[in-house]
């Protein structure tokens, strides 16, 4: 399967009237991992299997940002799909995925913002003959709330409300609240709830290595590939 976010990025670039220029884009980046070449992450991409699948609904320029963590999900979880979110026009490929009987879709969103509350669950309920498909709204918190409200085709699915005990470790963009997890952290928690423990641990460790490489490149820090962050990921390579 091709890399879902890479494909969506190419589609989004093809529609752009002017080039998208990310911060720090003057330095050459590895086209595969989006990190500056001398801090390339490709050798650290984990190889694990998962029964669960991910569906990323991405807001406008998210696929273009090198800090986007949905890309990491597609690196690790083979059954990852990615679609550009639009308020009026829905990608028919997304609708076909949601109608595929092999999947049990869950919209991942905080339960306190969901009506009626009967839609909300905190558990992944196994369904005979179906695999869990987690629909993640990949956007800023303000954008995600708008996407949730204005996507009526998602209303027929249960809403999985996560109860994370840890604060977010995301350090690549500014956030006003530490309890707002980034997309890859949400995906790892979903995998854990679904029983995909190995994939959850691998994705969590991969995120930490990505953050280390990205910030190392940003601040010109020396990398120590024997540190605890890298060693935690090694069993999944």
ZADO-1210 file (C-alpha; in nm, 4 decimals, padded with zeros to 6 digits):
<atoms>
<atom x="00.0000" y="00.0000" z="00.0000" code="UNK" pos="1"/>
<atom x="00.1315" y="00.3460" z="-00.0877" code="UNK" pos="2"/>
<atom x="00.1943" y="00.5985" z="00.1876" code="UNK" pos="3"/>
<atom x="-00.1453" y="00.7603" z="00.2458" code="UNK" pos="4"/>
<atom x="-00.0282" y="01.1004" z="00.3677" code="UNK" pos="5"/>
<atom x="00.2434" y="01.1246" z="00.1032" code="UNK" pos="6"/>
<atom x="-00.0234" y="01.0604" z="-00.1617" code="UNK" pos="7"/>
<atom x="-00.2524" y="01.3226" z="-00.0122" code="UNK" pos="8"/>
<atom x="00.0366" y="01.5691" z="00.0057" code="UNK" pos="9"/>
<atom x="00.1018" y="01.5212" z="-00.3653" code="UNK" pos="10"/>
<atom x="-00.2669" y="01.5731" z="-00.4443" code="UNK" pos="11"/>
<atom x="-00.2769" y="01.8880" z="-00.2314" code="UNK" pos="12"/>
<atom x="00.0378" y="02.0295" z="-00.3953" code="UNK" pos="13"/>
<atom x="-00.1104" y="01.9684" z="-00.7391" code="UNK" pos="14"/>
<atom x="-00.4020" y="02.1955" z="-00.6458" code="UNK" pos="15"/>
<atom x="-00.1888" y="02.4736" z="-00.4973" code="UNK" pos="16"/>
<atom x="-00.1828" y="02.8073" z="-00.6759" code="UNK" pos="17"/>
<atom x="00.1407" y="02.9046" z="-00.5015" code="UNK" pos="18"/>
<atom x="00.4062" y="02.6872" z="-00.3341" code="UNK" pos="19"/>
<atom x="00.3665" y="02.5972" z="00.0331" code="UNK" pos="20"/>
<atom x="00.6758" y="02.7142" z="00.2200" code="UNK" pos="21"/>
<atom x="00.7189" y="02.5552" z="00.5617" code="UNK" pos="22"/>
<atom x="00.9324" y="02.7088" z="00.8326" code="UNK" pos="23"/>
<atom x="01.2938" y="02.6024" z="00.8080" code="UNK" pos="24"/>
<atom x="01.2415" y="02.4767" z="00.4527" code="UNK" pos="25"/>
<atom x="01.5652" y="02.6244" z="00.3211" code="UNK" pos="26"/>
<atom x="01.7624" y="02.3242" z="00.4419" code="UNK" pos="27"/>
<atom x="01.7323" y="02.0122" z="00.2216" code="UNK" pos="28"/>
<atom x="01.4900" y="01.7589" z="00.3714" code="UNK" pos="29"/>
<atom x="01.4672" y="01.3855" z="00.3191" code="UNK" pos="30"/>
<atom x="01.1596" y="01.3382" z="00.0966" code="UNK" pos="31"/>
<atom x="01.0717" y="01.0174" z="00.2812" code="UNK" pos="32"/>
<atom x="01.0726" y="01.1326" z="00.6453" code="UNK" pos="33"/>
<atom x="01.0591" y="01.5156" z="00.6000" code="UNK" pos="34"/>
<atom x="01.3499" y="01.5723" z="00.8389" code="UNK" pos="35"/>
<atom x="01.6653" y="01.7613" z="00.7397" code="UNK" pos="36"/>
<atom x="01.8934" y="01.5177" z="00.5566" code="UNK" pos="37"/>
<atom x="02.1658" y="01.4993" z="00.8208" code="UNK" pos="38"/>
<atom x="01.9025" y="01.3990" z="01.0808" code="UNK" pos="39"/>
<atom x="01.7191" y="01.1512" z="00.8556" code="UNK" pos="40"/>
<atom x="01.4737" y="00.9239" z="01.0368" code="UNK" pos="41"/>
<atom x="01.4248" y="00.6555" z="00.7713" code="UNK" pos="42"/>
<atom x="01.6455" y="00.3919" z="00.9352" code="UNK" pos="43"/>
<atom x="01.4264" y="00.4124" z="01.2457" code="UNK" pos="44"/>
<atom x="01.0927" y="00.3353" z="01.0861" code="UNK" pos="45"/>
<atom x="00.9394" y="00.0433" z="01.2811" code="UNK" pos="46"/>
<atom x="00.8040" y="-00.2723" z="01.1200" code="UNK" pos="47"/>
<atom x="00.4978" y="-00.4000" z="01.3055" code="UNK" pos="48"/>
<atom x="00.1582" y="-00.5486" z="01.2223" code="UNK" pos="49"/>
<atom x="-00.1789" y="-00.4199" z="01.3440" code="UNK" pos="50"/>
<atom x="-00.5343" y="-00.5439" z="01.3165" code="UNK" pos="51"/>
<atom x="-00.6675" y="-00.1890" z="01.3472" code="UNK" pos="52"/>
<atom x="-00.6844" y="00.0680" z="01.0685" code="UNK" pos="53"/>
<atom x="-00.6605" y="00.4482" z="01.0678" code="UNK" pos="54"/>
<atom x="-00.8548" y="00.7014" z="00.8643" code="UNK" pos="55"/>
<atom x="-00.7050" y="01.0509" z="00.8761" code="UNK" pos="56"/>
<atom x="-00.9371" y="01.3396" z="00.7902" code="UNK" pos="57"/>
<atom x="-00.6853" y="01.6174" z="00.7358" code="UNK" pos="58"/>
<atom x="-00.7568" y="01.9885" z="00.7379" code="UNK" pos="59"/>
<atom x="-00.6305" y="02.1769" z="00.4314" code="UNK" pos="60"/>
<atom x="-00.2519" y="02.2263" z="00.4700" code="UNK" pos="61"/>
<atom x="-00.1879" y="01.9567" z="00.7345" code="UNK" pos="62"/>
<atom x="-00.0382" y="01.7086" z="00.4807" code="UNK" pos="63"/>
<atom x="00.2106" y="01.9777" z="00.3756" code="UNK" pos="64"/>
<atom x="00.3529" y="02.0504" z="00.7197" code="UNK" pos="65"/>
<atom x="00.6773" y="01.8669" z="00.8087" code="UNK" pos="66"/>
<atom x="00.5647" y="01.8678" z="01.1738" code="UNK" pos="67"/>
<atom x="00.2435" y="01.6793" z="01.0935" code="UNK" pos="68"/>
<atom x="00.2355" y="01.3555" z="01.2937" code="UNK" pos="69"/>
<atom x="-00.0304" y="01.1852" z="01.0831" code="UNK" pos="70"/>
<atom x="00.2592" y="01.1017" z="00.8516" code="UNK" pos="71"/>
<atom x="00.4110" y="00.8877" z="01.1296" code="UNK" pos="72"/>
<atom x="00.0880" y="00.6901" z="01.1594" code="UNK" pos="73"/>
<atom x="00.0974" y="00.6076" z="00.7895" code="UNK" pos="74"/>
<atom x="00.4638" y="00.5082" z="00.8290" code="UNK" pos="75"/>
<atom x="00.3761" y="00.2426" z="01.0862" code="UNK" pos="76"/>
<atom x="00.0144" y="00.1311" z="01.0321" code="UNK" pos="77"/>
<atom x="-00.0239" y="-00.0347" z="00.6928" code="UNK" pos="78"/>
<atom x="-00.4001" y="00.0148" z="00.6738" code="UNK" pos="79"/>
<atom x="-00.3945" y="00.3936" z="00.6927" code="UNK" pos="80"/>
<atom x="-00.6057" y="00.6122" z="00.4660" code="UNK" pos="81"/>
<atom x="-00.5869" y="00.9906" z="00.4421" code="UNK" pos="82"/>
<atom x="-00.8379" y="01.2359" z="00.2973" code="UNK" pos="83"/>
<atom x="-00.8601" y="01.6109" z="00.2690" code="UNK" pos="84"/>
<atom x="-01.1569" y="01.7427" z="00.4669" code="UNK" pos="85"/>
<atom x="-01.3971" y="01.9739" z="00.2867" code="UNK" pos="86"/>
<atom x="-01.7183" y="02.1090" z="00.4308" code="UNK" pos="87"/>
<atom x="-01.9271" y="02.0851" z="00.1124" code="UNK" pos="88"/>
<atom x="-01.7704" y="01.8131" z="-00.1004" code="UNK" pos="89"/>
<atom x="-01.6894" y="01.4705" z="00.0461" code="UNK" pos="90"/>
<atom x="-01.4317" y="01.2485" z="-00.1210" code="UNK" pos="91"/>
<atom x="-01.6209" y="00.9462" z="-00.2601" code="UNK" pos="92"/>
<atom x="-01.3256" y="00.7259" z="-00.1662" code="UNK" pos="93"/>
<atom x="-01.3841" y="00.8206" z="00.1979" code="UNK" pos="94"/>
<atom x="-01.7520" y="00.7324" z="00.1783" code="UNK" pos="95"/>
<atom x="-01.6660" y="00.3984" z="00.0161" code="UNK" pos="96"/>
<atom x="-01.4204" y="00.3220" z="00.2974" code="UNK" pos="97"/>
<atom x="-01.6794" y="00.4025" z="00.5641" code="UNK" pos="98"/>
<atom x="-01.9334" y="00.1759" z="00.3930" code="UNK" pos="99"/>
<atom x="-01.6926" y="-00.1174" z="00.3596" code="UNK" pos="100"/>
<atom x="-01.8404" y="-00.3964" z="00.5770" code="UNK" pos="101"/>
<atom x="-01.5010" y="-00.5198" z="00.6961" code="UNK" pos="102"/>
<atom x="-01.4621" y="-00.2107" z="00.9172" code="UNK" pos="103"/>
<atom x="-01.6195" y="-00.0894" z="01.2409" code="UNK" pos="104"/>
<atom x="-01.5589" y="00.2873" z="01.2304" code="UNK" pos="105"/>
<atom x="-01.5084" y="00.4958" z="01.5438" code="UNK" pos="106"/>
<atom x="-01.4899" y="00.8753" z="01.5329" code="UNK" pos="107"/>
<atom x="-01.2272" y="00.9753" z="01.7871" code="UNK" pos="108"/>
<atom x="-01.3351" y="01.2933" z="01.9652" code="UNK" pos="109"/>
<atom x="-01.3817" y="01.4211" z="02.3239" code="UNK" pos="110"/>
<atom x="-01.7137" y="01.2995" z="02.4594" code="UNK" pos="111"/>
<atom x="-01.8070" y="01.6217" z="02.6388" code="UNK" pos="112"/>
<atom x="-01.8683" y="01.7877" z="02.3010" code="UNK" pos="113"/>
<atom x="-02.0887" y="01.5113" z="02.1591" code="UNK" pos="114"/>
<atom x="-02.4691" y="01.5099" z="02.1318" code="UNK" pos="115"/>
<atom x="-02.6486" y="01.2891" z="02.2019" code="UNK" pos="116"/>
<atom x="-02.4249" y="01.1444" z="02.4741" code="UNK" pos="117"/>
<atom x="-02.5455" y="00.7934" z="02.3845" code="UNK" pos="118"/>
<atom x="-02.3065" y="00.8030" z="02.0875" code="UNK" pos="119"/>
<atom x="-02.0070" y="00.8157" z="02.3180" code="UNK" pos="120"/>
<atom x="-01.8043" y="00.5137" z="02.4236" code="UNK" pos="121"/>
<atom x="-01.4744" y="00.4808" z="02.6069" code="UNK" pos="122"/>
<atom x="-01.4124" y="00.1245" z="02.4913" code="UNK" pos="123"/>
<atom x="-01.3474" y="-00.0474" z="02.1604" code="UNK" pos="124"/>
<atom x="-01.6167" y="-00.3121" z="02.1342" code="UNK" pos="125"/>
<atom x="-01.5135" y="-00.6155" z="01.9205" code="UNK" pos="126"/>
<atom x="-01.7570" y="-00.6795" z="01.6349" code="UNK" pos="127"/>
<atom x="-01.7663" y="-01.0260" z="01.4722" code="UNK" pos="128"/>
<atom x="-01.6094" y="-01.0147" z="01.1275" code="UNK" pos="129"/>
<atom x="-01.5106" y="-00.6487" z="01.1604" code="UNK" pos="130"/>
<atom x="-01.1869" y="-00.4678" z="01.2326" code="UNK" pos="131"/>
<atom x="-01.1719" y="-00.1305" z="01.4107" code="UNK" pos="132"/>
<atom x="-01.1259" y="00.1754" z="01.1895" code="UNK" pos="133"/>
<atom x="-01.0344" y="00.4872" z="01.3842" code="UNK" pos="134"/>
<atom x="-01.1335" y="00.8169" z="01.2226" code="UNK" pos="135"/>
<atom x="-00.8921" y="01.0879" z="01.3399" code="UNK" pos="136"/>
<atom x="-00.9565" y="01.4583" z="01.2753" code="UNK" pos="137"/>
<atom x="-00.6066" y="01.5831" z="01.1958" code="UNK" pos="138"/>
<atom x="-00.6194" y="01.9571" z="01.2600" code="UNK" pos="139"/>
<atom x="-00.5842" y="02.2216" z="01.5269" code="UNK" pos="140"/>
<atom x="-00.8360" y="02.1923" z="01.8085" code="UNK" pos="141"/>
<atom x="-01.0462" y="02.4817" z="01.6712" code="UNK" pos="142"/>
<atom x="-01.0467" y="02.3293" z="01.3240" code="UNK" pos="143"/>
<atom x="-01.1249" y="01.9806" z="01.4556" code="UNK" pos="144"/>
<atom x="-01.4336" y="02.1026" z="01.6392" code="UNK" pos="145"/>
<atom x="-01.5597" y="02.2620" z="01.3185" code="UNK" pos="146"/>
<atom x="-01.4865" y="01.9447" z="01.1215" code="UNK" pos="147"/>
<atom x="-01.6764" y="01.7340" z="01.3749" code="UNK" pos="148"/>
<atom x="-01.9828" y="01.9611" z="01.3622" code="UNK" pos="149"/>
<atom x="-01.9895" y="01.9932" z="00.9855" code="UNK" pos="150"/>
<atom x="-01.9388" y="01.6285" z="00.8838" code="UNK" pos="151"/>
<atom x="-02.2903" y="01.4798" z="00.9005" code="UNK" pos="152"/>
<atom x="-02.1769" y="01.1607" z="00.7248" code="UNK" pos="153"/>
<atom x="-01.9941" y="01.0714" z="01.0489" code="UNK" pos="154"/>
<atom x="-02.3055" y="01.0976" z="01.2663" code="UNK" pos="155"/>
<atom x="-02.3969" y="00.7304" z="01.2228" code="UNK" pos="156"/>
<atom x="-02.0800" y="00.6083" z="01.3940" code="UNK" pos="157"/>
<atom x="-01.9951" y="00.5769" z="01.7626" code="UNK" pos="158"/>
<atom x="-01.7634" y="00.8373" z="01.9112" code="UNK" pos="159"/>
<atom x="-01.4611" y="00.7025" z="02.0975" code="UNK" pos="160"/>
<atom x="-01.3728" y="00.9393" z="02.3792" code="UNK" pos="161"/>
<atom x="-01.0215" y="00.8816" z="02.5087" code="UNK" pos="162"/>
<atom x="-00.9251" y="00.9223" z="02.8727" code="UNK" pos="163"/>
<atom x="-00.5487" y="00.9709" z="02.8520" code="UNK" pos="164"/>
<atom x="-00.3607" y="00.9771" z="03.1802" code="UNK" pos="165"/>
<atom x="-00.0469" y="01.1346" z="03.0401" code="UNK" pos="166"/>
<atom x="-00.0008" y="01.4901" z="02.9156" code="UNK" pos="167"/>
<atom x="00.0996" y="01.5517" z="02.5572" code="UNK" pos="168"/>
<atom x="00.4694" y="01.5189" z="02.4730" code="UNK" pos="169"/>
<atom x="00.4296" y="01.7080" z="02.1444" code="UNK" pos="170"/>
<atom x="00.6910" y="01.9837" z="02.1275" code="UNK" pos="171"/>
<atom x="00.6973" y="02.0749" z="01.7578" code="UNK" pos="172"/>
<atom x="00.4161" y="02.3307" z="01.7553" code="UNK" pos="173"/>
<atom x="00.2718" y="02.5572" z="02.0215" code="UNK" pos="174"/>
<atom x="-00.0407" y="02.4463" z="02.2062" code="UNK" pos="175"/>
<atom x="-00.2388" y="02.6331" z="02.4697" code="UNK" pos="176"/>
<atom x="-00.3256" y="02.3151" z="02.6595" code="UNK" pos="177"/>
<atom x="-00.1050" y="02.0230" z="02.7599" code="UNK" pos="178"/>
<atom x="-00.4029" y="01.7860" z="02.7662" code="UNK" pos="179"/>
<atom x="-00.4611" y="01.8213" z="02.3918" code="UNK" pos="180"/>
<atom x="-00.2794" y="01.5239" z="02.2429" code="UNK" pos="181"/>
<atom x="-00.1356" y="01.5363" z="01.8935" code="UNK" pos="182"/>
<atom x="-00.2656" y="01.3019" z="01.6247" code="UNK" pos="183"/>
<atom x="-00.0013" y="01.0317" z="01.6632" code="UNK" pos="184"/>
<atom x="-00.0499" y="01.0199" z="02.0414" code="UNK" pos="185"/>
<atom x="-00.4239" y="00.9734" z="01.9864" code="UNK" pos="186"/>
<atom x="-00.3570" y="00.6924" z="01.7376" code="UNK" pos="187"/>
<atom x="-00.1302" y="00.5092" z="01.9840" code="UNK" pos="188"/>
<atom x="-00.4006" y="00.5236" z="02.2528" code="UNK" pos="189"/>
<atom x="-00.6589" y="00.3891" z="02.0061" code="UNK" pos="190"/>
<atom x="-00.4322" y="00.0983" z="01.9161" code="UNK" pos="191"/>
<atom x="-00.3850" y="00.0178" z="02.2838" code="UNK" pos="192"/>
<atom x="-00.7615" y="00.0141" z="02.3447" code="UNK" pos="193"/>
<atom x="-00.8081" y="-00.2163" z="02.0453" code="UNK" pos="194"/>
<atom x="-00.5540" y="-00.4675" z="02.1759" code="UNK" pos="195"/>
<atom x="-00.2826" y="-00.3775" z="01.9232" code="UNK" pos="196"/>
<atom x="-00.0294" y="-00.3384" z="02.2034" code="UNK" pos="197"/>
<atom x="00.2869" y="-00.3926" z="01.9984" code="UNK" pos="198"/>
<atom x="00.1809" y="-00.1418" z="01.7326" code="UNK" pos="199"/>
<atom x="00.0833" y="00.1086" z="02.0039" code="UNK" pos="200"/>
<atom x="00.4238" y="00.0799" z="02.1731" code="UNK" pos="201"/>
<atom x="00.6097" y="00.1023" z="01.8417" code="UNK" pos="202"/>
<atom x="00.4186" y="00.4112" z="01.7294" code="UNK" pos="203"/>
<atom x="00.4694" y="00.5779" z="02.0666" code="UNK" pos="204"/>
<atom x="00.8444" y="00.5102" z="02.0579" code="UNK" pos="205"/>
<atom x="00.8692" y="00.6204" z="01.6934" code="UNK" pos="206"/>
<atom x="00.7032" y="00.9507" z="01.7798" code="UNK" pos="207"/>
<atom x="00.9668" y="01.0197" z="02.0450" code="UNK" pos="208"/>
<atom x="01.2497" y="00.9432" z="01.8014" code="UNK" pos="209"/>
<atom x="01.0893" y="01.1650" z="01.5359" code="UNK" pos="210"/>
<atom x="01.0619" y="01.4507" z="01.7867" code="UNK" pos="211"/>
<atom x="01.4255" y="01.4031" z="01.8887" code="UNK" pos="212"/>
<atom x="01.5504" y="01.4110" z="01.5283" code="UNK" pos="213"/>
<atom x="01.3277" y="01.7010" z="01.4270" code="UNK" pos="214"/>
<atom x="01.4238" y="01.9195" z="01.7232" code="UNK" pos="215"/>
<atom x="01.7873" y="01.8153" z="01.6871" code="UNK" pos="216"/>
<atom x="01.7807" y="01.9449" z="01.3301" code="UNK" pos="217"/>
<atom x="01.6003" y="02.2634" z="01.4310" code="UNK" pos="218"/>
<atom x="01.8470" y="02.3528" z="01.7068" code="UNK" pos="219"/>
<atom x="02.1560" y="02.1864" z="01.5528" code="UNK" pos="220"/>
<atom x="02.1941" y="01.9384" z="01.8383" code="UNK" pos="221"/>
<atom x="02.4107" y="01.6275" z="01.8258" code="UNK" pos="222"/>
<atom x="02.2161" y="01.3013" z="01.8039" code="UNK" pos="223"/>
<atom x="02.2952" y="01.0132" z="02.0358" code="UNK" pos="224"/>
<atom x="02.1468" y="00.7012" z="01.8805" code="UNK" pos="225"/>
<atom x="02.2417" y="00.5035" z="02.1899" code="UNK" pos="226"/>
<atom x="02.0187" y="00.7094" z="02.4179" code="UNK" pos="227"/>
<atom x="01.7046" y="00.5780" z="02.5871" code="UNK" pos="228"/>
<atom x="01.4742" y="00.7245" z="02.3218" code="UNK" pos="229"/>
<atom x="01.6384" y="00.5323" z="02.0373" code="UNK" pos="230"/>
<atom x="01.6899" y="00.2162" z="02.2404" code="UNK" pos="231"/>
<atom x="01.3186" y="00.2002" z="02.3205" code="UNK" pos="232"/>
<atom x="01.2395" y="00.1887" z="01.9496" code="UNK" pos="233"/>
<atom x="01.5036" y="-00.0709" z="01.8531" code="UNK" pos="234"/>
<atom x="01.2960" y="-00.3846" z="01.9328" code="UNK" pos="235"/>
<atom x="01.0399" y="-00.2778" z="01.6706" code="UNK" pos="236"/>
<atom x="01.2820" y="-00.2298" z="01.3787" code="UNK" pos="237"/>
</atoms>
